[in-house]
Amino acid sequence: MKRIVIADDSGTARMFIRRCLDIVGCAEAEYAEAANGKEVLEILKDRPADMVVTDLNMPEMNGLDLLKRIKASPRLNETPVLVITSAANPERVQELERWGAMAVLSKPISPATLAPVLAEFLDNEEDAD
Amino acid sequence: MTTPNENLAEKIFEAVAETFENMAFMEAVPVSSDDVEPSSDSTLLWSRIAVLQPVEGELTLLASEGLAGEITEAIFGETDEDASPDDMAFDALAELINTIAGRLMAELIPQDQAFELGLPETGKGWPQGSEEEIAYHFDLEGHKLMIIVQGEFDSLGMG
């Protein structure tokens, strides 16, 4: 079973992202939720995740700093990080991808926009089964 | 020829309609302010987000308490027994204005230009604002919804 951590300071956004993930094939995943990057690192301290889905604009620790911390950690740096943000533009997308983001999606997301970027992640799950 | 204000209005209408359709499965139809009747539900809930770059401004979303409850129910599907209805409504309105602002700025500025948003804030009653603001009205499934725009947004997006 995949373990997915969703980080967004909005409970509405977390619920919406989870619903989209369920629809595209992650309904069996174990989810953990966080309101900022610091909370994600706390969650990952005990056990790594198979994927982190994060907003960018969050209090305490934003999504870019979280991405940098994950990719700088020898224990966590293989974790795919998907960024979902309302403030995406090509320059920012390039920066995030340079830091190792798996993909960057603009809000509002939908199952249709999520499915293609998760194809490889989901294929790996089928292989593991 | 489209004027800056008409272009801004068109982009706002698109951003609001797309966001409500995608997140709440609700249809937001722009209406003239002349068509807006005073609501009997006098309690307003609002969410506001600051645009920090490339222009400074604010976008505020206003809904009656009743409409905010309907939006929350449409998004969440069911009420979380552990959360207060107000908290859920504020959170939903905050995420909506955050998403609307992102969609709007992505449409208004050139693709290679960055923009920056603040964190949303929420409140009850009529929000304090600037005198230089424009209100855009919507019919949302029979209820009135308002977006107030303050800032130099009409200087963007004519390219």
Interface residues (C-beta under 8 A of the other chain):
Chain A: D9 S10 G11 T12 A13 M15 F16 N57 P59 T85 S86 A87 A88 N89 P90 E91 R92 S106 K107 P108 S110
Chain B: E18 T19 N22 M23 I75 F76 A83 M88 D91 A92 A94 E95 L96 N98 T99 A101 G102 R103 M105 A106 I109 Q111 D112 Q113 A114 F115 E116 L117 G118 L119 P120
